């Protein structure tokens, strides 16, 4: 049985693959350019965000095909999710090339705008993925035996990761806005493993 891939799904797969490719290209840049792997200014950020957002976009596109959700609504949500993934990776990558921190950076008006754009984009991710998660719990996902449990478990884990990311940004923004920029960067460290 051949499954029909909708144009929105194909678009999400292509964008996901390009984001993964971006992460791999930046791994090559790191290999050539060097520099620290850790810290607020490093090639690690475009690598890890490119790889993770690309893989997540492809996975969410696939997993949501098992949700009992209207095709049109799913298409809109996936396209918005894909666009937001591009904005997030693009902002992080831009700041890496500028050699400045991408998150919690309030040093200049431009850096503040990028940082706030990333925070708002994170909020959009939380809303979209919460809609998908709630749908998976309200209406039993379709698919083979065990798929409903897998989908629901995956979304539950994703929501925990999103909550930890929101906590990192909230704490970091408060510290940055009150003049504790270095503390803002370091405040996120304990939650990074959970967020990842």
C-alpha positions in Angstrom: 0.0 0.0 0.0 1.5 3.3 -1.1 0.8 6.3 1.2 0.0 9.6 -0.4 2.3 12.4 0.7 0.5 15.7 0.8 2.3 18.8 -0.5 2.5 20.4 3.0 4.2 17.2 4.3 6.6 17.2 1.4 7.4 20.8 2.1 8.0 20.0 5.8 10.3 17.1 4.9 12.3 19.3 2.5 12.6 22.1 5.1 13.6 19.6 7.8 16.3 18.1 5.5 17.6 21.6 4.8 17.8 22.4 8.5 19.7 19.2 9.1 22.0 20.1 6.3 22.5 23.5 7.8 23.5 21.9 11.1 26.0 19.6 9.3 27.5 22.5 7.3 28.0 24.4 10.6 29.7 21.3 12.1 32.1 21.6 9.1 32.5 25.3 9.9 33.4 24.4 13.5 35.9 21.8 12.3 37.6 24.5 10.2 37.2 27.6 12.3 37.5 26.0 15.8 36.6 28.0 18.8 34.7 26.9 21.9 32.0 24.3 21.7 30.3 25.5 24.9 29.1 29.0 25.9 26.7 31.6 24.4 28.9 32.2 21.4 29.9 29.0 19.6 29.3 27.1 16.4 27.5 24.4 18.6 24.3 26.5 18.5 23.7 26.4 14.7 24.8 22.8 14.7 22.6 21.5 17.4 19.6 23.7 16.5 19.8 22.9 12.8 20.0 19.2 13.5 17.4 19.1 16.3 14.9 21.4 14.6 15.2 19.5 11.3 14.7 16.1 12.9 11.9 17.4 15.0 10.1 19.0 12.0 10.3 15.7 10.1 9.2 13.6 13.1 6.3 15.9 14.0 5.1 15.9 10.4 5.1 12.1 10.5 3.6 11.7 14.0 0.8 14.1 13.3 -0.4 11.9 10.4 -1.7 9.6 13.2 -3.7 12.3 14.9 -7.4 12.7 14.5 -7.3 16.2 13.2 -8.7 17.8 10.1 -6.4 17.8 7.1 -6.7 21.5 6.5 -6.0 22.4 10.2 -3.1 20.0 10.3 -1.7 21.6 7.1 -1.9 25.1 8.5 -0.3 24.1 11.8 2.5 22.2 10.1 3.3 25.1 7.7 3.4 27.5 10.6 5.5 25.1 12.6 7.9 24.7 9.6 8.2 28.5 9.2 8.8 28.9 12.9 11.6 26.3 12.8 13.3 28.2 10.0 13.0 31.5 11.9 14.5 29.9 15.0 17.4 28.3 13.3 17.9 31.3 11.1 18.1 33.7 14.0 20.5 31.5 15.9 22.7 31.0 12.8 22.7 34.8 12.1 23.9 35.5 15.6 26.6 32.8 15.4 28.0 34.3 12.2 27.9 37.8 13.9 29.9 36.2 16.8 27.3 37.3 19.4 24.9 35.3 21.7 21.6 34.5 20.1 19.5 34.1 23.3 19.2 36.6 26.2 21.3 39.1 24.3 20.1 42.7 25.1 23.4 44.4 24.2 22.1 46.4 21.2 18.6 47.1 19.8 19.3 44.7 17.0 20.4 41.9 19.3 17.4 42.5 21.6 15.1 42.3 18.5 16.7 38.9 17.5 16.5 37.6 21.1 12.9 38.6 21.5 12.0 37.1 18.0 13.5 33.8 19.2 11.6 34.0 22.5 8.3 34.7 20.6 9.1 31.9 18.2 9.6 29.6 21.2 6.2 30.6 22.4 4.7 29.7 19.0 6.4 26.3 19.2 4.9 25.7 22.6 1.4 26.6 21.4 1.6 24.5 18.3 3.1 21.4 19.9 0.6 21.8 22.8 -2.3 21.7 20.3 -0.9 18.5 18.8 -0.3 17.0 22.2 -3.8 17.8 23.5 -5.3 16.4 20.3 -3.4 13.2 20.9 -4.9 12.8 24.4 -8.4 13.9 23.5 -8.8 11.6 20.5 -7.0 8.3 20.4 -4.4 8.4 17.6 -4.8 5.9 14.7 -2.2 3.4 13.6 -0.9 0.0 14.6 -1.0 -1.4 18.1 1.1 0.7 20.4 1.0 3.8 18.2 -1.4 5.7 20.5 0.9 5.1 23.5 4.0 6.1 21.5 2.4 9.3 20.2 1.1 10.4 23.5 4.3 9.5 25.3 6.3 11.4 22.8 4.2 14.5 23.1 4.3 14.3 26.9 8.1 14.2 26.8 8.1 17.1 24.3 6.0 19.2 26.6 8.4 18.7 29.5 11.3 19.7 27.3 9.3 22.8 26.1 8.5 23.8 29.7 12.1 23.6 30.7 13.0 25.8 27.7 10.4 28.4 28.6 11.7 28.4 32.2 15.3 28.9 30.9 14.2 31.9 28.8 12.1 33.4 31.5 14.8 33.2 34.1 17.5 34.4 31.7 15.4 37.4 30.4 14.7 38.6 34.0 18.5 38.4 34.8 19.4 40.1 31.5 16.9 42.9 32.0 18.1 43.6 35.5 21.7 44.0 34.4 23.1 40.5 35.1 24.0 39.5 31.5 26.7 36.9 32.4 24.4 35.4 35.1 21.7 35.1 32.5 23.9 33.0 30.3 24.9 30.7 33.1 21.4 30.4 34.6 20.3 28.2 31.8 22.9 25.5 32.3 21.0 23.3 34.8 18.0 22.9 32.6 19.8 22.3 29.3 19.9 18.5 29.6 16.2 18.3 30.3 15.4 20.8 27.4 17.6 18.8 25.0 
